Amino acid sequence: MTTITALSDLTDLSFLRAIDPDMPSSTFTLNNRGYGSLSENDWVNSENEGNGLTLGLYSNSDVTHNTGITNFTTNHSDYLSGTDLGDGDNTIGLAFDLGDLAAGSSIDFDYYYVMGDTPDSVDIPDMPTIPEPSIFALFLLGLMGLGIRRFKNH
């Protein structure tokens, strides 16, 4: 999990991970946004045509994010807009739109670099699920009810 804590007020904050996935002996990559049941917002990969190895970036975080395939840029808006230059010698990336953070506040999100022999063999990690606040409230109410009941029985 990645946590960003603002030391001062921040506006229009974004976070980007972009890589040039070329293998040392190859200059051509096959790039894909989305794959199988993975959405274009959550998955981008490059498959080396020389040896078939796959390198990708993945997230299904609740924080607004998108993937992109660009021409060697680190401009987060190119990835957030879903730029897709397709096959070629390009950069793949995953960007998050974190919005505004007040001083002292934090935001958490997850992303992964993934690798495999083919896109089918990449092991997509299970993203942790964070229970809704209402589930915590119900749990706490149940504990309080048990505590009150126990107190009354004594």
N, C-alpha and C positions, 0 to 999 in steps of 0.2 A: 504494500500500500504506500502510496505517495501522499505526504501531507505537506501542504504549504500554509505557513502562518505569516500573516502580514505584520511587519514591524511598524509600518505606518499605513495610512489609508492608501489603498490601491484601486485604480479604476481600469476597466477594460482589460483585465488580466487574462492571459492565455498561456498555454504550456504546449510545447511541441517536442516530439521525438521524430527525427527524420534520419534516414540512412541511405547511403549509396551501396546497394547490396551486391555489387559486382564481386565475383571471385577473382583472385589475383591473375588467373590465366584466362579470364573471359572478359569480353567487353560488351556482351549482349545479354540482356535479361528479359524474361517474359513476366510482365507485371499484371497483377489481378487485384481488383477491389471486390470484396465479397467472394465467398466460395461455398458451395453447397448450401447449408442452412445459415451460414454466417453472413450478416448484412454488410453492405458496402461501408456503412458507418463504423463497423466494429473490426473489420479485417482488411488488411492489405498485405500482399506478399509479392515476392519476386522468385521466379523459378529459373535457375541457371540451365540454359539449354545444353551446355557442354556436359554437365554431370547430373542434371536433374535436381540438385539440392535446392531446398526451399527455405527462404528466410522471410519472416513476416512480423507484423506488429498486430496485437489484438487487445481489445478492451470491450466490455459491455457495461461499463460504468454508467451510473445514473447522471453523471455530469455530462453536459452537452459536449459531444465530440464527433469527429469525422476523420476519414482517411483520405489520402490523396496520392497521386503520382504526378510529380512535377519535374521540371528541368533544373535540378540542382539549386533549389531555393530553400531558404529557411523562413520564408514569409508565412506565418501561421495561418493567415486568411486564405492562402491558396489551398491549404489542406482542409480547413474548416468548410470551405465552399465545395469541396469534393472534386477539385481539379483532377482530371484523369487523362493524361497524355497517352496512356495505353502502352503497348509493347515498345521496347526500346531501351536505350541506355539512360535511365532516369533515376530519380530519387523517390523512395517511398516514405510515407510518414503518417503520423497519427497526431492530431491536434485536439486540445481541450479548450473550451471557452469557459473560463472560471468566473467571469463577470467582475463585480466589485467586491473587495474585501476591506472591512474596517480594521483599523489597527487592533491587533490582539486576536482577531478571528482567524479560523483555520478552515481549510477545505481538504477533503480526502478523496482520492480516486485511485483506480488500479489500471495498469496496462502491463503488457508482457511482450517481450521479444520471444519469438518461437522459431524453431528450426526443425527440419525433417528431410527425409529423402525425397518425398513428394508432398504436395498439399494434403493428400489423403492420409499421410503418415504423421503429420504434425499433431502433437498432443496438445489440444486446446485446454488450458487450465480451467478448473472450476473457479469462477469468480465468487468471492465471499458474498453472502447475502446479509444485509443489515436489516433487522426487523423494523417494521414501521413503529413510530412512537406510540401509536394506539395499542400495539401489542404489549409494549413495556408498561403502559398505564394499566391495562387489564391485569397483567401479572402482578404489579404492585398492589392493586386493589384486592386481588385474591389473597396475597400475603397478609395485607392489613386485616382482611376478614378473618383469616385463620388466627391471627394474633389476638384479635378482639374476642373471638370465640373461646380461645384457650384461656384468656384472662378472666372471662366471665365464668368459666367452669372451675376456677380455683378459688 
